[in-house]
């Protein structure tokens, strides 16, 4: 229990620092914005209570808002993502539920499950965030294009981070 809390605190700090010190300075054009800090929300344990999940989601978004000076847009998008995550996990849960000790990683749940899970959540975060940022309908298709490209970019970054940092210590046969 204590080690899980410590892991999540370290994950929070590392992902926020990764976002604000490194990724913020990567320029891939105006249509691809990488937001890998959402991995913190994706990696919270399955049994995280809904209010705690939404609270942590708001906290990570608010922290990013402080560095980006975006007046709550990241906090709002992350809160929506945390809310959506709770119901998405219930919708895509295995018949017998999630086994104790499993993490929402590619290694534990498989690629197909993770692609569905992370893809939907990252897309919902980006859709809300970018339309909140633009806040007008006359740029609907340009913003949608930006949402799609940024979702693909962020998902690819998150997927790569899964293979670099979230390997299980279980021995596979």
C-alpha positions in Angstrom: 0.0 0.0 0.0 2.7 2.5 1.0 4.9 1.5 -2.0 1.9 2.1 -4.3 1.5 5.6 -2.9 5.2 6.3 -3.2 5.2 5.0 -6.8 2.3 7.2 -7.7 3.9 10.3 -6.1 7.1 9.6 -8.0 5.2 9.0 -11.2 3.3 12.3 -10.7 6.6 14.3 -10.2 8.4 12.6 -13.1 5.6 13.0 -15.6 5.0 16.7 -14.6 8.7 17.4 -15.0 8.8 15.5 -18.3 6.0 17.6 -19.6 7.1 21.0 -18.4 10.9 20.7 -18.9 11.2 18.5 -22.0 8.0 17.9 -23.9 6.9 21.6 -23.7 10.0 22.5 -25.8 9.4 19.9 -28.5 7.9 21.6 -31.6 6.2 19.3 -34.0 4.2 22.0 -35.7 1.0 23.7 -34.6 -1.2 20.6 -35.0 0.7 18.0 -32.9 0.8 18.8 -29.2 2.2 16.1 -27.0 0.6 15.8 -23.5 2.2 12.7 -21.9 1.3 13.8 -18.4 -2.1 12.1 -18.9 -0.2 8.8 -18.3 -0.5 9.6 -14.6 -4.2 9.2 -14.8 -4.0 6.2 -17.1 -1.7 4.4 -14.6 -3.7 4.9 -11.4 -4.6 1.5 -9.9 -7.9 -0.2 -11.0 -9.3 0.0 -7.5 -8.9 3.8 -7.0 -12.2 5.2 -5.7 -14.0 7.5 -8.1 -13.7 10.6 -6.0 -10.0 10.0 -5.4 -9.5 9.4 -9.1 -11.3 12.6 -10.0 -9.4 14.5 -7.3 -6.0 13.3 -8.5 -7.0 14.0 -12.1 -7.9 17.6 -11.1 -4.6 17.9 -9.2 -2.4 16.8 -12.1 -4.3 19.1 -14.5 -4.0 22.1 -12.1 -0.3 21.5 -11.7 0.2 21.6 -15.4 -2.0 24.7 -15.6 0.3 26.5 -13.2 3.3 25.8 -15.5 1.5 26.5 -18.8 -0.6 29.5 -17.5 -3.8 28.0 -19.1 -6.4 29.1 -16.6 -7.8 25.7 -15.7 -8.1 24.1 -19.1 -5.8 21.2 -18.3 -7.6 20.8 -14.9 -11.0 20.6 -16.6 -9.8 18.2 -19.3 -8.1 16.0 -16.8 -11.1 16.0 -14.5 -13.3 14.8 -17.4 -10.7 12.2 -18.2 -10.7 10.9 -14.7 -14.5 10.8 -14.7 -14.6 9.0 -18.0 -11.9 6.5 -16.9 -14.0 5.2 -14.0 -16.9 4.3 -16.3 -14.7 3.1 -19.2 -12.9 0.7 -16.9 -16.3 -0.7 -15.8 -17.4 -1.0 -19.5 -14.3 -2.8 -20.7 -13.7 -4.9 -17.6 -13.2 -8.7 -18.0 -16.2 -10.8 -17.0 -14.7 -11.7 -13.7 -13.4 -8.2 -13.0 -9.8 -7.1 -12.7 -7.5 -9.4 -10.9 -5.9 -8.2 -7.7 -2.4 -6.8 -8.3 -2.8 -6.1 -12.0 -1.9 -2.7 -13.3 -3.5 -0.9 -16.3 -0.3 -1.5 -18.4 0.3 -3.3 -21.8 2.3 -5.9 -19.9 -0.5 -6.9 -17.6 -3.6 -6.3 -19.7 -2.3 -6.8 -23.3 -1.9 -4.4 -26.3 -5.5 -4.6 -27.6 -6.9 -3.7 -24.2 -4.4 -0.9 -23.6 -5.0 0.6 -27.1 -8.8 0.7 -26.5 -8.4 2.1 -22.9 -5.7 4.7 -23.6 -7.0 5.6 -27.0 -10.5 6.5 -25.8 -9.2 8.4 -22.7 -6.5 10.4 -24.5 -9.0 11.2 -27.3 -11.6 12.4 -24.8 -9.0 14.5 -23.0 -7.7 16.1 -26.2 -11.2 16.7 -27.6 -12.3 18.6 -24.6 -9.0 20.4 -24.1 -8.6 21.7 -27.7 -12.2 22.7 -28.1 -12.1 24.5 -24.8 -8.9 26.2 -25.9 -10.4 27.4 -29.2 -14.0 28.0 -27.9 -15.5 28.8 -31.2 -17.3 26.7 -33.9 -15.8 28.4 -37.0 -12.6 26.4 -36.5 -14.3 23.1 -36.0 -12.5 21.0 -38.6 -9.1 22.5 -38.0 -9.5 21.8 -34.3 -10.7 18.3 -35.0 -7.6 17.7 -37.1 -5.5 19.0 -34.3 -7.3 16.7 -31.8 -6.7 13.6 -34.0 -3.0 14.3 -34.7 -2.3 15.3 -31.1 -4.1 12.1 -29.9 -2.0 10.0 -32.2 1.2 11.7 -31.1 0.4 11.5 -27.4 -0.7 7.9 -27.7 2.5 7.0 -29.5 4.5 8.7 -26.8 2.6 7.0 -24.0 2.8 3.6 -25.7 6.6 4.0 -26.0 6.8 5.0 -22.3 4.9 1.8 -21.5 7.6 -0.3 -23.1 10.5 1.7 -21.5 9.3 1.9 -17.9 6.4 -0.4 -17.1 7.8 -3.9 -17.6 6.5 -6.4 -15.2 8.7 -8.4 -12.9 6.7 -11.5 -13.5 8.4 -14.4 -15.3 6.6 -15.3 -18.5 6.5 -18.8 -19.8 
